[in-house]
């Protein structure tokens, strides 16, 4: 069935990612579940059309008002819908387009978001097809911008329901679920085959990694996970909320991707050294340095983020000196023995956890962030004593923010490279480059199943100040 768009009137098996079972809240008009679908479409518009961060929109305290108006179960449902709609955006768009006689009008964005929200539920979430279709039609009728298209919404979605068992696997096989610019940059950086593997694993929910203070084997057993070659503990799916897990209240561990746990280890033995952790919040790397018996000054420009860092450290029984400051203007009383700069970046290495990233960032954003990183790195080099180590890292997959940044900075007077040596740190040899830097991608670290494999995309380099 092909549904016709009247421009004269324009103004895989399902995954159990949905909310817990139970009655859905109404939206004030007596239609259970409609408020959540309206919020999902509104927030999807904010991500796609306004390039707004999904985490910001769905923050429980400061997020979008339409999201905060929902109860906690409906908030969970909205997040599940949005993550799925973004993770499979191109596949969903293509299946919708296949049911249209002609493309949706360019200004029909509200209609597109209603269709995407419903199709995400039909194709991937454990929600009855009839509920997804009926709520989408009701939503379309309730919005003056889309009321005239309610019949189209019904026809398209019911056609997707009928054909999904055959059409979804075929569409997944031939679709790259990413914007063209992002897929193109991955291919240029890593080659077509590696880029395809990265994009494939972006479709799979990421596991949860823990950095433990001691005895990872014990905590892997307690948490129902495995110990990775790098020493992190990994759980495919959390059995409970993080604060309810064993060891949380005792401060035995903290959640930290296995790749994010590597840069702090590149300093070697830091016992007794005074280390600056720049851009430190939320504090995972600060905690690592403190656990290794370093004296740490944690610096961040955000007061709220530093409060969160202090709360995290308090739970862990750790303490650092915290400073709210603009790194580019920060003037310490004394230079540090070592400096860690985990720099602000495009976060393209975290797409598996944050599928909004490719849809909210642009190549111009990457260029601007790379410029900021260069200035921060130059400042970081001036904060360390001669002979001291600098570790530069970020969670970007783009060489402009990683390999190219490192190569350019080596021309700085008074700076020399300090390559990471094979065998120096357990488990990281597969991620070492010929230049002695560290590069991980989501397609790395095969642990036998997609749900347990992969890690965030990270770049890290080690340097020394010589004068």
Secondary structure, 3 states (H helix, E strand, C coil): CCECCCHHHCCCCCECCCCCCCCCCCCCCCCCCHHHHHHHHHHHHHHHHHCCCHHHHCCCCCCCHHHHCCCHHHHHHHHHHHHHHHHCHHHHHHHHHCCECCCCCCCCHHHHHHHHHHHHHHHHECCCHHHHHHHHHHHHHHCCCCHHHHHHHHHHHHHHHHHHHHHHHHHHHHCCCCCHHHHHHHHHHHCHHHHHHHHHHCCCCCCEEEEECCCHHHHHHHHCCEECCCCCEEECCCCCCHHHCCCCCCCCEEECCCCCCCHHHHHCCCCCCEEEEECCCCCHHHHHHHHCCCEEEEEECCHHHHHHHHHHHHHHCCCCEEEECCHHHCCCCCCEEEEEEECCCCCHHHCCCCCCHHHHCCHHHHHHHHHHHHHHHHHHHHCEEEEEEEEEEECCCCHHHCHHHHHHHCCCCCEEECCCCCCCCCCCHHHECCCCCEEECCCCCCCCCCCCCCCCCEEEEEEEECC
